Amino acid sequence: MIRGGTPHFDYICQAVTDGVLQLNLNLPVPTIFGVLTVDNEEQAKERIGGKHGHKGVEAAITAIKMISLDQSFKK
């Protein structure tokens, strides 16, 4: 999500955050929050392979680790 000149950014970000929270409360498996919230396109690019790494890859790795952790509890 790239912040614009209206409050829609704040509404959408809050709704997504609340939705992921509800998923984590209601599902038997964790839900990873992998939404970028940035002020501009430059920040977005920094987070998809720039100086901040690739946040999408980090979210995917976290999901895989959580699956592995969940399976280890079942053994």
Distance bins in CASP14 RR format, pairs under 12 A and 6 or more apart:
PFRMAT RR
TARGET T0000
AUTHOR 0000-0000-0000
RMODE 2
METHOD distances of the structure
MODEL  1
1 8 0 0 0 0 1 0 0 0 0 0 0
1 9 1 0 1 0 0 0 0 0 0 0 0
1 10 0 0 0 0 1 0 0 0 0 0 0
1 11 0 0 0 0 0 1 0 0 0 0 0
1 12 1 0 0 1 0 0 0 0 0 0 0
1 13 1 0 1 0 0 0 0 0 0 0 0
1 14 0 0 0 0 0 1 0 0 0 0 0
1 15 0 0 0 0 0 1 0 0 0 0 0
1 16 1 0 0 1 0 0 0 0 0 0 0
1 17 0 0 0 0 0 1 0 0 0 0 0
1 34 0 0 0 0 0 1 0 0 0 0 0
1 35 1 0 0 1 0 0 0 0 0 0 0
1 36 1 0 0 1 0 0 0 0 0 0 0
1 37 1 0 1 0 0 0 0 0 0 0 0
1 38 1 0 0 1 0 0 0 0 0 0 0
1 39 0 0 0 0 0 1 0 0 0 0 0
1 40 0 0 0 0 0 1 0 0 0 0 0
1 41 0 0 0 0 0 1 0 0 0 0 0
1 43 0 0 0 0 0 1 0 0 0 0 0
1 44 0 0 0 0 1 0 0 0 0 0 0
1 47 0 0 0 0 0 1 0 0 0 0 0
2 8 0 0 0 0 0 1 0 0 0 0 0
2 9 1 0 0 1 0 0 0 0 0 0 0
2 12 0 0 0 0 0 1 0 0 0 0 0
2 13 0 0 0 0 0 1 0 0 0 0 0
2 35 0 0 0 0 0 1 0 0 0 0 0
2 36 0 0 0 0 1 0 0 0 0 0 0
2 37 0 0 0 0 1 0 0 0 0 0 0
2 38 1 0 1 0 0 0 0 0 0 0 0
2 39 1 0 0 1 0 0 0 0 0 0 0
2 40 1 0 0 1 0 0 0 0 0 0 0
2 41 1 0 0 1 0 0 0 0 0 0 0
2 42 0 0 0 0 0 1 0 0 0 0 0
2 43 0 0 0 0 1 0 0 0 0 0 0
2 44 1 0 0 1 0 0 0 0 0 0 0
2 45 0 0 0 0 0 1 0 0 0 0 0
2 47 0 0 0 0 0 1 0 0 0 0 0
3 9 1 0 1 0 0 0 0 0 0 0 0
3 10 0 0 0 0 1 0 0 0 0 0 0
3 11 0 0 0 0 0 1 0 0 0 0 0
3 12 0 0 0 0 0 1 0 0 0 0 0
3 13 0 0 0 0 1 0 0 0 0 0 0
3 36 0 0 0 0 0 1 0 0 0 0 0
3 37 1 0 0 1 0 0 0 0 0 0 0
3 38 1 0 0 1 0 0 0 0 0 0 0
3 39 1 0 1 0 0 0 0 0 0 0 0
3 40 1 0 0 1 0 0 0 0 0 0 0
3 41 0 0 0 0 0 1 0 0 0 0 0
3 43 0 0 0 0 1 0 0 0 0 0 0
3 44 0 0 0 0 0 1 0 0 0 0 0
4 10 0 0 0 0 1 0 0 0 0 0 0
4 11 0 0 0 0 0 1 0 0 0 0 0
4 12 0 0 0 0 0 1 0 0 0 0 0
4 13 0 0 0 0 0 1 0 0 0 0 0
4 37 0 0 0 0 0 1 0 0 0 0 0
4 38 0 0 0 0 0 1 0 0 0 0 0
4 39 0 0 0 0 1 0 0 0 0 0 0
4 40 0 0 0 0 1 0 0 0 0 0 0
4 41 0 0 0 0 0 1 0 0 0 0 0
5 39 0 0 0 0 0 1 0 0 0 0 0
5 40 0 0 0 0 0 1 0 0 0 0 0
6 12 0 0 0 0 0 1 0 0 0 0 0
7 13 0 0 0 0 0 1 0 0 0 0 0
7 14 0 0 0 0 0 1 0 0 0 0 0
8 14 0 0 0 0 0 1 0 0 0 0 0
8 15 0 0 0 0 0 1 0 0 0 0 0
9 15 0 0 0 0 0 1 0 0 0 0 0
9 16 0 0 0 0 0 1 0 0 0 0 0
9 35 0 0 0 0 0 1 0 0 0 0 0
9 36 0 0 0 0 0 1 0 0 0 0 0
9 37 1 0 0 1 0 0 0 0 0 0 0
9 38 0 0 0 0 1 0 0 0 0 0 0
9 39 0 0 0 0 1 0 0 0 0 0 0
9 40 0 0 0 0 0 1 0 0 0 0 0
10 16 0 0 0 0 0 1 0 0 0 0 0
10 17 0 0 0 0 0 1 0 0 0 0 0
10 37 0 0 0 0 1 0 0 0 0 0 0
11 17 0 0 0 0 0 1 0 0 0 0 0
11 18 0 0 0 0 0 1 0 0 0 0 0
12 18 0 0 0 0 0 1 0 0 0 0 0
12 19 0 0 0 0 0 1 0 0 0 0 0
12 35 0 0 0 0 1 0 0 0 0 0 0
12 37 0 0 0 0 1 0 0 0 0 0 0
13 19 0 0 0 0 0 1 0 0 0 0 0
13 20 0 0 0 0 0 1 0 0 0 0 0
13 33 0 0 0 0 0 1 0 0 0 0 0
13 34 0 0 0 0 0 1 0 0 0 0 0
13 35 1 0 0 1 0 0 0 0 0 0 0
13 36 0 0 0 0 0 1 0 0 0 0 0
13 37 1 0 1 0 0 0 0 0 0 0 0
13 38 0 0 0 0 0 1 0 0 0 0 0
13 39 0 0 0 0 0 1 0 0 0 0 0
14 20 0 0 0 0 0 1 0 0 0 0 0
14 21 0 0 0 0 0 1 0 0 0 0 0
14 35 0 0 0 0 0 1 0 0 0 0 0
14 37 0 0 0 0 0 1 0 0 0 0 0
15 21 0 0 0 0 0 1 0 0 0 0 0
15 22 0 0 0 0 0 1 0 0 0 0 0
15 35 0 0 0 0 0 1 0 0 0 0 0
16 22 0 0 0 0 0 1 0 0 0 0 0
16 23 0 0 0 0 0 1 0 0 0 0 0
16 31 0 0 0 0 0 1 0 0 0 0 0
16 33 0 0 0 0 1 0 0 0 0 0 0
16 34 0 0 0 0 1 0 0 0 0 0 0
16 35 1 0 1 0 0 0 0 0 0 0 0
16 36 0 0 0 0 0 1 0 0 0 0 0
16 37 0 0 0 0 1 0 0 0 0 0 0
17 23 0 0 0 0 0 1 0 0 0 0 0
17 24 0 0 0 0 0 1 0 0 0 0 0
17 31 0 0 0 0 0 1 0 0 0 0 0
17 33 1 0 0 1 0 0 0 0 0 0 0
17 34 0 0 0 0 0 1 0 0 0 0 0
17 35 0 0 0 0 1 0 0 0 0 0 0
17 37 0 0 0 0 1 0 0 0 0 0 0
18 24 0 0 0 0 0 1 0 0 0 0 0
18 25 0 0 0 0 0 1 0 0 0 0 0
18 33 0 0 0 0 0 1 0 0 0 0 0
19 25 0 0 0 0 1 0 0 0 0 0 0
19 26 0 0 0 0 1 0 0 0 0 0 0
19 27 0 0 0 0 0 1 0 0 0 0 0
19 31 0 0 0 0 1 0 0 0 0 0 0
19 33 0 0 0 0 1 0 0 0 0 0 0
19 35 0 0 0 0 0 1 0 0 0 0 0
20 26 0 0 0 0 0 1 0 0 0 0 0
20 27 0 0 0 0 0 1 0 0 0 0 0
20 30 0 0 0 0 1 0 0 0 0 0 0
20 31 1 0 1 0 0 0 0 0 0 0 0
20 32 0 0 0 0 1 0 0 0 0 0 0
20 33 1 0 1 0 0 0 0 0 0 0 0
20 34 0 0 0 0 1 0 0 0 0 0 0
20 35 0 0 0 0 1 0 0 0 0 0 0
20 59 0 0 0 0 0 1 0 0 0 0 0
21 27 0 0 0 0 0 1 0 0 0 0 0
21 30 0 0 0 0 0 1 0 0 0 0 0
21 31 0 0 0 0 1 0 0 0 0 0 0
21 33 0 0 0 0 1 0 0 0 0 0 0
22 31 0 0 0 0 1 0 0 0 0 0 0
23 29 0 0 0 0 1 0 0 0 0 0 0
23 30 0 0 0 0 1 0 0 0 0 0 0
23 31 1 0 1 0 0 0 0 0 0 0 0
23 32 0 0 0 0 1 0 0 0 0 0 0
23 33 0 0 0 0 1 0 0 0 0 0 0
24 30 1 0 0 1 0 0 0 0 0 0 0
24 31 1 0 1 0 0 0 0 0 0 0 0
24 32 0 0 0 0 1 0 0 0 0 0 0
24 33 0 0 0 0 1 0 0 0 0 0 0
24 66 0 0 0 0 0 1 0 0 0 0 0
25 31 0 0 0 0 1 0 0 0 0 0 0
27 66 0 0 0 0 0 1 0 0 0 0 0
27 70 0 0 0 0 0 1 0 0 0 0 0
28 70 0 0 0 0 1 0 0 0 0 0 0
28 73 0 0 0 0 0 1 0 0 0 0 0
28 74 0 0 0 0 0 1 0 0 0 0 0
29 63 0 0 0 0 1 0 0 0 0 0 0
29 66 1 0 0 1 0 0 0 0 0 0 0
29 67 1 0 0 1 0 0 0 0 0 0 0
29 69 0 0 0 0 0 1 0 0 0 0 0
29 70 1 0 0 1 0 0 0 0 0 0 0
29 71 0 0 0 0 0 1 0 0 0 0 0
29 73 0 0 0 0 0 1 0 0 0 0 0
29 74 0 0 0 0 0 1 0 0 0 0 0
30 59 0 0 0 0 0 1 0 0 0 0 0
30 62 0 0 0 0 1 0 0 0 0 0 0
30 63 0 0 0 0 1 0 0 0 0 0 0
30 64 0 0 0 0 0 1 0 0 0 0 0
30 65 0 0 0 0 1 0 0 0 0 0 0
30 66 1 0 1 0 0 0 0 0 0 0 0
30 67 0 0 0 0 1 0 0 0 0 0 0
30 68 0 0 0 0 0 1 0 0 0 0 0
30 69 0 0 0 0 1 0 0 0 0 0 0
30 70 1 0 0 1 0 0 0 0 0 0 0
30 73 0 0 0 0 0 1 0 0 0 0 0
31 59 0 0 0 0 0 1 0 0 0 0 0
31 62 0 0 0 0 0 1 0 0 0 0 0
31 63 0 0 0 0 1 0 0 0 0 0 0
31 66 0 0 0 0 1 0 0 0 0 0 0
31 67 0 0 0 0 0 1 0 0 0 0 0
32 55 0 0 0 0 0 1 0 0 0 0 0
32 56 0 0 0 0 1 0 0 0 0 0 0
32 58 0 0 0 0 1 0 0 0 0 0 0
32 59 1 0 1 0 0 0 0 0 0 0 0
32 60 0 0 0 0 1 0 0 0 0 0 0
32 61 0 0 0 0 1 0 0 0 0 0 0
32 62 1 0 1 0 0 0 0 0 0 0 0
32 63 1 0 1 0 0 0 0 0 0 0 0
32 64 0 0 0 0 1 0 0 0 0 0 0
32 65 0 0 0 0 1 0 0 0 0 0 0
32 66 1 0 0 1 0 0 0 0 0 0 0
32 67 0 0 0 0 0 1 0 0 0 0 0
33 55 0 0 0 0 0 1 0 0 0 0 0
33 56 0 0 0 0 0 1 0 0 0 0 0
33 58 0 0 0 0 0 1 0 0 0 0 0
33 59 1 0 0 1 0 0 0 0 0 0 0
33 62 0 0 0 0 1 0 0 0 0 0 0
33 63 0 0 0 0 0 1 0 0 0 0 0
33 66 0 0 0 0 0 1 0 0 0 0 0
34 47 0 0 0 0 0 1 0 0 0 0 0
34 48 0 0 0 0 0 1 0 0 0 0 0
34 54 0 0 0 0 0 1 0 0 0 0 0
34 55 1 0 0 1 0 0 0 0 0 0 0
34 56 1 0 0 1 0 0 0 0 0 0 0
34 57 0 0 0 0 0 1 0 0 0 0 0
34 58 0 0 0 0 1 0 0 0 0 0 0
34 59 1 0 1 0 0 0 0 0 0 0 0
34 60 0 0 0 0 1 0 0 0 0 0 0
34 61 0 0 0 0 0 1 0 0 0 0 0
34 62 0 0 0 0 1 0 0 0 0 0 0
34 63 0 0 0 0 1 0 0 0 0 0 0
35 44 0 0 0 0 0 1 0 0 0 0 0
35 47 0 0 0 0 0 1 0 0 0 0 0
35 55 0 0 0 0 1 0 0 0 0 0 0
35 56 0 0 0 0 1 0 0 0 0 0 0
35 59 0 0 0 0 1 0 0 0 0 0 0
36 43 0 0 0 0 1 0 0 0 0 0 0
36 44 1 0 0 1 0 0 0 0 0 0 0
36 45 0 0 0 0 0 1 0 0 0 0 0
36 46 0 0 0 0 1 0 0 0 0 0 0
36 47 1 0 1 0 0 0 0 0 0 0 0
36 48 1 0 0 1 0 0 0 0 0 0 0
36 49 0 0 0 0 0 1 0 0 0 0 0
36 52 0 0 0 0 1 0 0 0 0 0 0
36 53 0 0 0 0 0 1 0 0 0 0 0
36 54 0 0 0 0 0 1 0 0 0 0 0
36 55 1 0 1 0 0 0 0 0 0 0 0
36 56 0 0 0 0 1 0 0 0 0 0 0
36 58 0 0 0 0 0 1 0 0 0 0 0
36 59 0 0 0 0 1 0 0 0 0 0 0
37 43 0 0 0 0 1 0 0 0 0 0 0
37 44 0 0 0 0 1 0 0 0 0 0 0
37 47 0 0 0 0 1 0 0 0 0 0 0
37 55 0 0 0 0 0 1 0 0 0 0 0
38 44 1 0 1 0 0 0 0 0 0 0 0
38 45 0 0 0 0 1 0 0 0 0 0 0
38 46 0 0 0 0 1 0 0 0 0 0 0
38 47 1 0 0 1 0 0 0 0 0 0 0
38 48 0 0 0 0 0 1 0 0 0 0 0
38 52 0 0 0 0 0 1 0 0 0 0 0
38 55 0 0 0 0 1 0 0 0 0 0 0
39 46 0 0 0 0 0 1 0 0 0 0 0
39 47 0 0 0 0 0 1 0 0 0 0 0
40 46 0 0 0 0 1 0 0 0 0 0 0
40 47 0 0 0 0 0 1 0 0 0 0 0
41 47 0 0 0 0 0 1 0 0 0 0 0
41 48 0 0 0 0 0 1 0 0 0 0 0
42 48 0 0 0 0 0 1 0 0 0 0 0
42 50 0 0 0 0 0 1 0 0 0 0 0
42 51 0 0 0 0 0 1 0 0 0 0 0
42 52 0 0 0 0 0 1 0 0 0 0 0
43 49 0 0 0 0 0 1 0 0 0 0 0
43 50 0 0 0 0 0 1 0 0 0 0 0
43 51 0 0 0 0 0 1 0 0 0 0 0
43 52 0 0 0 0 1 0 0 0 0 0 0
43 55 0 0 0 0 0 1 0 0 0 0 0
44 50 0 0 0 0 0 1 0 0 0 0 0
44 52 0 0 0 0 0 1 0 0 0 0 0
44 54 0 0 0 0 0 1 0 0 0 0 0
44 55 0 0 0 0 1 0 0 0 0 0 0
44 56 0 0 0 0 0 1 0 0 0 0 0
45 51 0 0 0 0 1 0 0 0 0 0 0
45 52 0 0 0 0 1 0 0 0 0 0 0
45 53 0 0 0 0 0 1 0 0 0 0 0
45 54 0 0 0 0 0 1 0 0 0 0 0
45 55 0 0 0 0 0 1 0 0 0 0 0
46 52 1 0 1 0 0 0 0 0 0 0 0
46 53 1 0 0 1 0 0 0 0 0 0 0
46 54 0 0 0 0 0 1 0 0 0 0 0
46 55 0 0 0 0 1 0 0 0 0 0 0
47 53 1 0 0 1 0 0 0 0 0 0 0
47 54 1 0 0 1 0 0 0 0 0 0 0
47 55 1 0 1 0 0 0 0 0 0 0 0
47 56 0 0 0 0 1 0 0 0 0 0 0
47 57 0 0 0 0 0 1 0 0 0 0 0
47 58 0 0 0 0 1 0 0 0 0 0 0
47 59 0 0 0 0 0 1 0 0 0 0 0
48 54 1 0 1 0 0 0 0 0 0 0 0
48 55 1 0 0 1 0 0 0 0 0 0 0
48 56 1 0 0 1 0 0 0 0 0 0 0
48 57 0 0 0 0 1 0 0 0 0 0 0
48 58 0 0 0 0 0 1 0 0 0 0 0
48 59 0 0 0 0 0 1 0 0 0 0 0
49 55 0 0 0 0 1 0 0 0 0 0 0
49 56 0 0 0 0 1 0 0 0 0 0 0
49 57 0 0 0 0 1 0 0 0 0 0 0
49 58 0 0 0 0 0 1 0 0 0 0 0
50 57 0 0 0 0 0 1 0 0 0 0 0
52 58 0 0 0 0 1 0 0 0 0 0 0
53 59 0 0 0 0 0 1 0 0 0 0 0
53 61 0 0 0 0 0 1 0 0 0 0 0
54 60 0 0 0 0 1 0 0 0 0 0 0
54 61 0 0 0 0 1 0 0 0 0 0 0
55 61 0 0 0 0 0 1 0 0 0 0 0
55 62 0 0 0 0 0 1 0 0 0 0 0
56 62 0 0 0 0 1 0 0 0 0 0 0
56 63 0 0 0 0 1 0 0 0 0 0 0
57 63 0 0 0 0 0 1 0 0 0 0 0
57 64 0 0 0 0 0 1 0 0 0 0 0
58 64 0 0 0 0 0 1 0 0 0 0 0
58 65 0 0 0 0 0 1 0 0 0 0 0
59 65 0 0 0 0 0 1 0 0 0 0 0
59 66 0 0 0 0 0 1 0 0 0 0 0
60 66 0 0 0 0 0 1 0 0 0 0 0
60 67 0 0 0 0 0 1 0 0 0 0 0
61 67 0 0 0 0 0 1 0 0 0 0 0
61 68 0 0 0 0 0 1 0 0 0 0 0
62 68 0 0 0 0 0 1 0 0 0 0 0
62 69 0 0 0 0 0 1 0 0 0 0 0
63 69 0 0 0 0 0 1 0 0 0 0 0
63 70 0 0 0 0 0 1 0 0 0 0 0
64 70 0 0 0 0 0 1 0 0 0 0 0
64 71 0 0 0 0 0 1 0 0 0 0 0
65 71 0 0 0 0 0 1 0 0 0 0 0
65 72 0 0 0 0 0 1 0 0 0 0 0
66 72 0 0 0 0 0 1 0 0 0 0 0
66 73 0 0 0 0 0 1 0 0 0 0 0
67 73 0 0 0 0 0 1 0 0 0 0 0
67 74 0 0 0 0 0 1 0 0 0 0 0
68 74 0 0 0 0 0 1 0 0 0 0 0
68 75 0 0 0 0 0 1 0 0 0 0 0
69 75 0 0 0 0 0 1 0 0 0 0 0
END
